Amino acid sequence: MSTSTPNLPVPVRISAGTAIKIGFFGAFGALLFSLILSIILGLIALVLAAAGISIFQQLR
């Protein structure tokens, strides 16, 4: 019976430059996502307004 130690995961070393790049591209991706989502919602609002459907109707 052989005794072997399990392979432990090797820790990943991230330099400061890599961390800055990860943060920058993460924030850039979030910005693009919110911009695209805003454009899509704006187009939907324009189509609904052109069709005469009001989103903010007052209840009487």
Buried (B, 14 or more C-beta within 10 A) or exposed (E): EEEEEEEEEEEEEEEEEEEEEEEEEEEEEEEEEEEEEEEEEEEEEEEEEEEEEEEEEEEE
